[in-house]
Amino acid sequence: MRKGRLELPRVAPLAPKASASTNFATFALDAMSDPHVLSSRALYPQAISDWNSVGATNTVPDTLFPRSEIGCQVPFFAYICGMAEDTEHHGMNVASLRRSATGFALDREDLDDDPIVQFEDWFRYACENVALDPNAVALSSVDSSMRPSSRTVLLKSFDEKGFVFYTNYESRKAAEIAENPNVSLLFFWAEPARQVKIRGIAEKIPTSESLAYFLSRPRGSQIGAWVSAQSSVISSRSLLEAKFQEIKQKFRDKDVSLPSFWGGYRVDPEEIEFWQGRRNRLHDRFLYTKQADGTWTIERLAP
Ligand SMILES: Cc1cc2nc3c(=O)[nH]c(=O)nc-3n(C[C@H](O)[C@H](O)[C@H](O)COP(=O)(O)O)c2cc1C
């Protein structure tokens, strides 16, 4: 089979489920839960033949599948309909995934002079509008050979001193931060098409602060912090589960104490970039850079 082509059975078209007001996520969920879609593994025949005739990069003809309204494209639709394994790559055609930006814009006059206040504004929006984990953030660090690695952590607090997350102080990320405290944090919120990139210096927070947060966690999470020697190789999951039971037993009828190897890091920001997705890839980007006197400069960057 040729790359990017889908060979599909010619079946009767499904009734369009999307209306002008249907957003992509709703449409995709709808399609996935449609038994007809799942059982027949059918797509719109005309859309598919058009797509096949022009290749994988084409989107569904607007007449059939108004992409301006639902943002859907054949490759992705094929994927959600379970057709992905019919492609050469046993997967979706990632290169042809697109989506249009939201109606948000970002102008210099919209920005607060203080990036923390600006972040608070965007973070609040994300908390109110992003369905899951608006505080999930990609943390990147480098090892002693300058090889980068990224992983997701959860932002637990922020203020003018920085951005705080919690982790195991014996993990890989902790070892890398000990070698080189320069890190990057990257938030991405799909629905408002926003990204915030923070570069700064990570530093352990005082134990008293970690303790206060630890005490606020559910008991299961407290025990979990004791159980996992994060980032080490383990032979089986059953070891983890046995350790969980052991620690649970150890702290039976007692408060779970703060492990000495667990706590928070605060990333003291040196640069914070706010990125707002716009139409035609003409995105808005503003970079705040901290000056020696603690004030911030703000510059617009090319998208
Ligand atoms: C949504 C999400 C949230 C996570 N939150 C944390 C977190 O707050 N702290 C943490 O140590 N690991 C968290 N993890 C797990 C990390 O991504 C990672 O696997 C772990 O910290 C080990 O990373 P390391 O081996 O690079 O040190 C989270 C993972 C996901 C997917």
PDBQT file of the ligand as one rigid body, heavy atoms in Angstrom, charges set to zero:
ROOT
HETATM    1  C1  LIG A 401       0.050  14.224  34.008  1.00  0.00    +0.000 C 
HETATM    2  C2  LIG A 401       1.316  13.796  34.716  1.00  0.00    +0.000 A 
HETATM    3  C3  LIG A 401       1.655  14.414  35.895  1.00  0.00    +0.000 A 
HETATM    4  C4  LIG A 401       2.819  14.051  36.555  1.00  0.00    +0.000 A 
HETATM    5  N1  LIG A 401       3.158  14.723  37.688  1.00  0.00    +0.000 NA
HETATM    6  C5  LIG A 401       4.319  14.435  38.300  1.00  0.00    +0.000 A 
HETATM    7  C6  LIG A 401       4.756  15.215  39.406  1.00  0.00    +0.000 A 
HETATM    8  O1  LIG A 401       4.112  16.189  39.834  1.00  0.00    +0.000 OA
HETATM    9  N2  LIG A 401       5.921  14.866  40.002  1.00  0.00    +0.000 N 
HETATM   10  C7  LIG A 401       6.691  13.822  39.554  1.00  0.00    +0.000 A 
HETATM   11  O2  LIG A 401       7.731  13.548  40.128  1.00  0.00    +0.000 OA
HETATM   12  N3  LIG A 401       6.306  13.078  38.488  1.00  0.00    +0.000 NA
HETATM   13  C8  LIG A 401       5.151  13.364  37.854  1.00  0.00    +0.000 A 
HETATM   14  N4  LIG A 401       4.762  12.646  36.753  1.00  0.00    +0.000 N 
HETATM   15  C9  LIG A 401       5.640  11.543  36.294  1.00  0.00    +0.000 C 
HETATM   16  C10 LIG A 401       6.823  12.143  35.513  1.00  0.00    +0.000 C 
HETATM   17  O3  LIG A 401       6.397  12.530  34.207  1.00  0.00    +0.000 OA
HETATM   18  C11 LIG A 401       8.033  11.209  35.408  1.00  0.00    +0.000 C 
HETATM   19  O4  LIG A 401       7.659   9.960  34.905  1.00  0.00    +0.000 OA
HETATM   20  C12 LIG A 401       8.699  11.012  36.757  1.00  0.00    +0.000 C 
HETATM   21  O5  LIG A 401       8.770  12.210  37.485  1.00  0.00    +0.000 OA
HETATM   22  C13 LIG A 401      10.092  10.453  36.577  1.00  0.00    +0.000 C 
HETATM   23  O6  LIG A 401      10.863  11.359  35.813  1.00  0.00    +0.000 OA
HETATM   24  P1  LIG A 401      12.437  11.270  35.744  1.00  0.00    +0.000 P 
HETATM   25  O7  LIG A 401      12.798   9.813  35.707  1.00  0.00    +0.000 OA
HETATM   26  O8  LIG A 401      12.828  12.008  34.502  1.00  0.00    +0.000 OA
HETATM   27  O9  LIG A 401      12.984  11.936  36.983  1.00  0.00    +0.000 OA
HETATM   28  C14 LIG A 401       3.628  13.004  36.058  1.00  0.00    +0.000 A 
HETATM   29  C15 LIG A 401       3.283  12.407  34.854  1.00  0.00    +0.000 A 
HETATM   30  C16 LIG A 401       2.142  12.797  34.198  1.00  0.00    +0.000 A 
HETATM   31  C17 LIG A 401       1.811  12.144  32.878  1.00  0.00    +0.000 C 
ENDROOT
TORSDOF 0
